[in-house]
Amino acid sequence: MNTEKEYWTNRYKEGHTGWDLGTISTPLKDYFDQIQSKEVAILIPGAGNGYEAAYLNDNGFTNVHILDISVVPLEQFAAANPSFPEEHIHEQDFFKHKNTYDLVIEQTFFCSFPPIKMNRVKYATKMASLLNDGGKLVGLWFDIPLTEDPDKRPFGGSKKEYRTYLAPFFEIKTFEAAHNSVIDRYGDELFGIFIKKKQPIKQQNNPLHGITLQSILEHLVANEGWEEMDKQVRINCFTENPTIKSSLRFLRKHLWAREKVEKMYLRSLNKN
Ligand SMILES: C[S@@+](CC[C@H](N)C(=O)[O-])C[C@H]1O[C@@H](n2cnc3c(N)ncnc32)[C@H](O)[C@@H]1O
């Protein structure tokens, strides 16, 4: 079993689920209550027991999908919500999911990934790729400091940091301290509405548009690793003590190498 899948499955099996509110989070309930169209295509990744999806389903929303890497909460959800369409329940790694939606919901998901920069960039890139142009990423992000303890989830973050990751892909409509959090989280979370930026028509078929060389390298390191990158593009900066900084320096000067790296990035995206 993949280690993340195993980690989360064990937490559910051991009942070690301190994040689980046991009910829909109030800022999301209030947000859902003002949505007019019941047909809007919604994805809730890292849905866990899926209280938000249950609420939407009970309130007549017909195109809600939930996704989780662990089957345990999904089975619990399916048993508790027999009217929810089975084919809208995805047991899958978020980074491998392919569909697109009008709305993606964030709820205690970002904070569950080990807080390295690469994971955070990957999250923002993937969220954008799952949305139709003009689609929205809406939800709650913890506004708590990131501690040095690598095991201490939820992993925190700040408004400034989240903006850095999300701003290349999204217009920020709202991103403020939530005023209607559940008591335990009051003062500790930000409510955000991020609208996916539209690509100009001529750029729509260019998958590299708007992606910085740094994001490309971060994606490759996270998904392929330096060793594989070195196999595919033989340049010294991938072989000897490779770092993003030294690679950036080299690739900015050598267009031929940059083009090869961009092609490797596109191959990697197609694989995922
Ligand atoms: C902290 S829990 C939050 C669950 C739920 N959103 C909630 O608030 O109750 C994080 C969830 O994300 C899931 N998860 C973690 N990594 C994932 C991945 N790469 N793809 C899909 N789900 C993932 C875990 O299995 C877990 O259910």
The ligand as a Tripos MOL2 file, in Angstrom:
@<TRIPOS>MOLECULE
LIG
   27    29     1     0     0
SMALL
NO_CHARGES

@<TRIPOS>ATOM
      1 C1         -7.3760   15.7010    8.0440 C.3       1 LIG1
      2 S1         -8.3860   14.6170    7.1540 S.3       1 LIG1
      3 C2         -9.7840   15.6380    6.7450 C.3       1 LIG1
      4 C3        -11.0120   14.8770    6.3540 C.3       1 LIG1
      5 C4        -12.2480   15.7500    6.0960 C.3       1 LIG1
      6 N1        -11.9930   16.7550    5.0870 N.3       1 LIG1
      7 C5        -12.7000   16.3890    7.3690 C.2       1 LIG1
      8 O1        -12.5340   17.6000    7.5260 O.co2     1 LIG1
      9 O2        -13.2400   15.6690    8.2260 O.co2     1 LIG1
     10 C6         -7.5340   14.5280    5.5790 C.3       1 LIG1
     11 C7         -8.2030   13.5950    4.6040 C.3       1 LIG1
     12 O3         -7.5180   13.6530    3.3730 O.3       1 LIG1
     13 C8         -7.3240   12.3270    2.8830 C.3       1 LIG1
     14 N2         -6.1170   12.3780    2.0340 N.ar      1 LIG1
     15 C9         -4.8480   12.6130    2.4150 C.ar      1 LIG1
     16 N3         -4.0210   12.6150    1.3510 N.ar      1 LIG1
     17 C10        -4.8070   12.3930    0.2600 C.ar      1 LIG1
     18 C11        -4.5600   12.3060   -1.1360 C.ar      1 LIG1
     19 N4         -3.3350   12.4400   -1.6500 N.pl3     1 LIG1
     20 N5         -5.5940   12.0910   -1.9610 N.ar      1 LIG1
     21 C12        -6.8530   11.9600   -1.4700 C.ar      1 LIG1
     22 N6         -7.1530   12.0260   -0.1570 N.ar      1 LIG1
     23 C13        -6.1510   12.2500    0.7040 C.ar      1 LIG1
     24 C14        -7.1900   11.4750    4.1270 C.3       1 LIG1
     25 O4         -7.4820   10.1240    3.9140 O.3       1 LIG1
     26 C15        -8.1830   12.1570    5.0520 C.3       1 LIG1
     27 O5         -9.4750   11.6120    4.9000 O.3       1 LIG1
@<TRIPOS>BOND
     1     1     2 1
     2     2     3 1
     3     2    10 1
     4     3     4 1
     5     4     5 1
     6     5     6 1
     7     5     7 1
     8     7     8 2
     9     7     9 1
    10    10    11 1
    11    11    12 1
    12    11    26 1
    13    12    13 1
    14    13    14 1
    15    13    24 1
    16    14    15 ar
    17    14    23 ar
    18    15    16 ar
    19    16    17 ar
    20    17    18 ar
    21    17    23 ar
    22    18    19 1
    23    18    20 ar
    24    20    21 ar
    25    21    22 ar
    26    22    23 ar
    27    24    25 1
    28    24    26 1
    29    26    27 1
@<TRIPOS>SUBSTRUCTURE
     1 LIG1         1 GROUP 0 **** ****
